[in-house]
Amino acid sequence: MLLIRLFLRTLVGMAGLWLAQRFVPGIDFADTQSLVIAALLLGMVNAIVRPVVFFFTLPLTLVTLGLFLLVVNAAMIGLTAWLMDGFTVAGFWPALFGAVIVGVVSWLGQMLIGPREERD
């Protein structure tokens, strides 16, 4: 069941990145393989790097009532693009708008997949 949820979350991430590429000028993938790798890498970056960045930017996030999280999410997309060759983001604004699209798609996917199962 865990592998199925992981696979579904990866598909949702791929859909979000694909939609971001379709609607945001400045986000581009070399090919479908790059899209798949970018979705997996973005998942790993969000699992490993994002919590650390969130912790250090927590005061700024609180002052901006959570809006700074959009900047953090844009930075994670930018970091993913920086780590791989087939995925390009042309600057801050494309990364920010892409983060909004990926975030909305992820939220919708979370509603369809359901919450994470609690460990006993």
C-alpha positions in Angstrom: 0.0 0.0 0.0 2.9 2.3 0.8 4.4 1.8 -2.7 1.1 2.5 -4.4 0.8 5.8 -2.4 4.3 6.8 -3.3 3.7 6.0 -7.0 0.5 8.0 -6.9 2.2 11.0 -5.3 4.9 10.8 -7.9 2.3 10.9 -10.6 0.6 13.9 -9.0 4.0 15.6 -8.8 4.6 14.9 -12.5 1.2 16.2 -13.4 1.9 19.4 -11.4 5.3 19.9 -13.1 3.8 19.2 -16.5 1.0 21.7 -16.0 3.5 24.3 -14.8 5.6 23.7 -17.9 2.5 24.1 -20.1 1.2 27.3 -18.4 4.4 29.1 -17.2 6.8 30.5 -19.7 10.3 29.8 -18.4 9.8 26.3 -17.2 10.9 23.6 -19.6 11.8 19.9 -19.8 14.1 18.4 -22.3 11.9 15.2 -22.6 9.5 13.0 -20.7 12.4 11.2 -18.9 13.5 14.6 -17.5 9.9 15.2 -16.2 9.9 11.9 -14.4 13.3 12.4 -12.9 12.4 16.0 -11.9 9.2 14.8 -10.1 11.2 12.2 -8.2 14.0 14.7 -7.4 11.5 17.3 -6.3 9.9 14.8 -4.0 13.3 14.0 -2.4 14.2 17.7 -2.2 10.9 18.4 -0.5 11.4 15.5 2.0 15.0 16.4 2.9 15.9 20.0 2.2 12.5 21.8 2.6 12.1 21.0 6.3 15.5 22.5 7.1 14.8 25.6 5.0 11.3 25.9 6.6 12.9 25.7 10.1 15.3 28.5 9.4 12.8 30.7 7.7 10.0 30.1 10.3 10.2 33.7 11.7 9.8 35.2 8.3 7.0 32.8 7.5 5.2 33.8 10.6 5.6 37.5 9.9 4.2 37.1 6.4 1.4 34.9 7.6 2.6 31.9 5.7 3.1 33.6 2.3 6.9 33.2 2.5 6.2 29.4 2.0 5.6 30.2 -1.7 9.1 31.5 -1.9 10.4 28.4 -0.1 8.5 26.2 -2.6 9.8 28.2 -5.5 13.3 27.7 -4.1 12.8 24.0 -4.0 11.7 24.0 -7.7 14.8 26.1 -8.5 17.0 23.7 -6.6 15.6 20.8 -8.4 16.2 22.5 -11.8 19.8 23.4 -10.6 20.5 19.7 -9.7 19.5 18.3 -13.1 20.3 19.1 -16.7 17.0 18.4 -18.5 14.9 20.7 -16.3 15.2 24.5 -16.6 13.6 27.4 -14.7 14.3 30.8 -16.1 14.2 32.8 -12.8 12.4 33.6 -9.7 9.0 34.5 -11.2 8.6 31.3 -13.3 9.7 29.3 -10.2 7.1 31.1 -8.0 4.2 30.6 -10.5 5.3 27.0 -11.0 5.3 26.5 -7.3 1.7 27.7 -7.1 0.6 25.3 -9.8 2.5 22.4 -8.4 1.1 23.2 -4.9 -2.5 23.4 -6.1 -2.2 20.1 -8.1 -0.5 18.4 -5.1 -3.3 19.7 -2.8 -5.9 18.3 -5.2 -4.0 15.0 -5.4 -3.8 14.8 -1.6 -7.6 15.1 -1.5 -8.0 12.3 -4.0 -5.3 10.0 -2.6 -6.3 10.6 1.0 -4.2 11.5 4.1 -1.0 9.7 5.0 -1.6 6.6 7.1 -0.6 6.9 10.7 2.0 4.5 12.0 1.0 2.3 14.9 
